[in-house]
Amino acid sequence: MSDKILQVKNLCVSFSSYAGKVQAVRDVSFDLYRGETLSIVGESGSGKSVTTKAVLGILSGNATIESGEILYNGADLAKFQDKDFADIRGKKISLVFQDPLSALNPIMKIGKQIVEALVLSGSTPKGEAKEKALDLMRRVGIPQPEIRFNQYPFQFSGGMRQRIVIAIALASDPEILICDEPTTALDVTIQAQILELINEIKERSSLSIIFITHDLGVVANVADRVAVMYAGRIVEYGRSEEIFYNPKNPYTWALLSSMPDLDTKEQLFSIPGTPPNMLYPPPGDAFHERNQYALKIDQREAPPFFRVSDTHYAATWLLDPRAPKVDPPPILTERIARMKRRAEDVR
């Protein structure tokens, strides 16, 4: 694999609230390589978006980076002040928001918004910005860009608005693109088109992408590697095929089991219970109260990462040599078999 473009090491982020300190991100570490897509997946509140907001320096005023490093081109972004991000945010590292309607100015023409992004990023002289904006609109699949250039966001569909947001994010030719649940508000057909567009852009531009989602079905289409988060921690990471075909953490089992597919006939599985209150994170493995496979040690001590392969690690005591052998749930075993059969049919 090519060289690392971003390294996050032992990142801890908390939020001050009237009730106390919310421990949103706890000891998170990962690497992002040039030209790859890393997907961070987990339930709402697991710390996915907070992690990437820390990378961009756009955490809210009550947030604090307690410890850790965010290394980009030799600089530790965790130590940056807001003014220090002027040459990075929106230029070297860009963000695609979840809701394109709220990300766009409703009273400014689409073309002007793209031109503004081009000029402010310093990537394009003002006299050349319109032509570059039209080129970006063509690049992201906007039909009749000369006409659409002078229209407002309300005149675009949800999928077309998301394409415009992607065009704005690409205006500065960034090295890293962060996509924060960019397909959540879209229907399945448009979702597939946006995912295909993101993949095409990555291949053409050698972009490095961090893709945030709670939907493992989306992950399968875009990710080279996957990091699964729960209660502010990464609990499993590996190549996409390792996470889908050979998951080891019970939380990953639960996520995959709850994902519907075309062949699902049984009642859809749901994860019992609710995520923990991060004002008072539970001792041990944070998932143990919802985990039917939990061992006694899970209640007392958080598991370390156990090596599954050179690229695959999982934080679960079930991988300890002393632990009893536990197989994944039957519903997941059947689903993995179906996924493998479909993959073989495609080949």
Long-range contacts (C-beta under 8 A, 24 or more apart in sequence): 1-33, 1-36, 2-33, 2-34, 2-35, 2-36, 3-33, 3-34, 4-31, 4-32, 4-33, 4-34, 5-32, 5-33, 5-34, 5-72, 5-175, 5-176, 5-208, 6-31, 6-32, 6-55, 6-70, 6-71, 6-72, 6-176, 6-208, 7-31, 7-32, 7-69, 7-70, 7-71, 8-51, 8-55, 8-68, 8-69, 8-70, 8-71, 9-68, 9-69, 9-70, 9-71, 10-67, 10-68, 10-69, 11-51, 11-54, 11-65, 11-67, 11-68, 11-69, 11-70, 11-78, 12-65, 12-66, 12-67, 12-68, 13-47, 13-50, 13-51, 13-54, 13-59, 13-63, 13-64, 13-65, 13-66, 14-63, 14-64, 14-66, 15-60, 15-62, 15-63, 15-64, 16-62, 16-64, 17-62, 17-279, 19-279, 20-279, 21-279, 22-278, 22-279, 23-232, 23-278, 23-279, 23-281, 24-50, 24-63, 24-232, 24-278, 25-50, 25-51, 25-54, 25-232, 26-231, 26-232, 26-233, 26-281, 27-68, 27-233, 28-68, 28-229, 28-232, 28-233, 28-234, 29-68, 29-234, 30-227, 30-234, 30-237, 32-176, 32-208, 32-210, 33-208, 34-175, 34-206, 34-208, 35-202, 35-206, 35-207, 35-208, 36-208, 36-209, 36-224, 36-225, 37-198, 37-199, 37-202, 37-208, 37-209, 37-210, 37-211, 37-222, 37-223, 37-224, 37-225, 38-208, 38-209, 38-210, 38-211, 38-223, 38-224, 38-225, 38-226, 38-227, 39-210, 39-211, 39-212, 39-213, 39-218, 39-219, 39-222, 39-223, 39-225, 39-226, 39-227, 39-240, 40-210, 40-211, 40-212, 40-213, 40-226, 40-227, 40-229, 41-212, 41-213, 41-214, 41-215, 41-216, 41-219, 41-226, 41-227, 41-228, 41-229, 41-255, 42-214, 42-228, 42-229, 42-230, 42-255, 43-214, 43-230, 43-271, 43-275, 44-214, 45-275, 45-278, 46-229, 46-230, 46-231, 46-232, 46-275, 47-229, 47-231, 47-232, 47-233, 48-212, 48-213, 48-214, 48-229, 49-180, 49-181, 49-212, 51-229, 52-95, 52-178, 52-180, 52-210, 52-212, 54-78, 55-93, 55-178, 55-210, 56-85, 56-89, 56-93, 56-95, 56-178, 57-82, 57-84, 57-85, 57-88, 57-89, 58-89, 58-95, 72-176, 90-117, 90-120, 90-121, 90-172, 90-174, 91-121, 91-122, 91-123, 91-172, 91-174, 92-172, 92-174, 92-175, 92-176, 93-174, 93-175, 93-176, 93-177, 93-178, 94-169, 94-170, 94-172, 94-174, 94-176, 94-177, 94-178, 95-169, 95-177, 95-178, 95-179, 95-180, 96-162, 96-165, 96-166, 96-169, 96-177, 96-178, 96-179, 96-180, 96-182, 97-165, 97-180, 97-182, 98-180, 98-181, 98-182, 98-184, 98-185, 99-185, 100-153, 100-158, 100-161, 100-162, 100-164, 100-165, 100-185, 101-153, 101-158, 101-161, 103-165, 104-153, 104-161, 104-164, 104-165, 105-153, 106-152, 106-153, 106-154, 107-152, 108-152, 109-149, 109-150, 109-151, 109-152, 110-148, 110-149, 110-150, 110-151, 110-152, 110-153, 110-156, 110-164, 111-137, 111-148, 111-149, 111-150, 113-164, 113-168, 114-164, 114-167, 114-168, 114-171, 117-168, 117-171, 117-172, 118-171, 118-172, 121-171, 121-172, 122-172, 123-171, 123-172, 123-173, 124-171, 132-171, 133-167, 133-171, 136-167, 136-170, 136-171, 137-164, 137-167, 139-167, 139-170, 139-201, 140-164, 140-166, 140-167, 140-170, 140-197, 140-201, 141-193, 141-197, 142-167, 157-190, 158-185, 158-186, 158-190, 159-186, 159-190, 159-193, 159-194, 162-186, 162-190, 162-194, 163-194, 163-197, 166-194, 166-197, 166-198, 166-201, 170-201, 170-205, 173-205, 174-207, 175-207, 175-208, 176-207, 176-208, 176-209, 176-210, 177-201, 177-202, 177-207, 177-208, 177-209, 177-210, 178-209, 178-210, 178-212, 179-209, 179-210, 179-211, 179-212, 180-212, 181-212, 181-213, 181-214, 183-213, 183-215, 183-218, 184-213, 184-215, 191-218, 192-221, 195-221, 195-222, 198-222, 215-259, 216-244, 216-255, 216-256, 216-259, 217-259, 217-260, 217-261, 219-243, 220-244, 225-311, 228-252, 228-255, 230-275, 230-286, 230-287, 231-275, 231-276, 231-278, 231-281, 231-282, 231-286, 231-287, 232-278, 232-281, 232-286, 233-286, 233-302, 233-315, 234-315, 235-287, 235-314, 235-315, 235-316, 236-313, 236-314, 236-315, 236-316, 237-312, 237-313, 238-308, 238-309, 238-311, 238-312, 238-313, 238-314, 239-311, 239-312, 242-308, 242-309, 242-311, 242-312, 243-312, 244-336, 244-339, 245-336, 245-339, 245-340, 246-308, 246-312, 247-314, 247-328, 247-332, 248-306, 248-308, 248-312, 248-314, 248-316, 248-318, 248-319, 249-314, 249-315, 249-316, 250-287, 250-291, 250-292, 250-293, 250-294, 250-316, 250-318, 251-287, 251-291, 252-314, 253-328, 253-329, 253-332, 254-290, 254-291, 256-332, 256-335, 256-336, 257-329, 257-331, 257-332, 257-335, 259-335, 261-335, 261-338, 261-339, 263-338, 266-331, 269-331, 285-315, 285-316, 285-317, 293-318, 293-326, 295-323
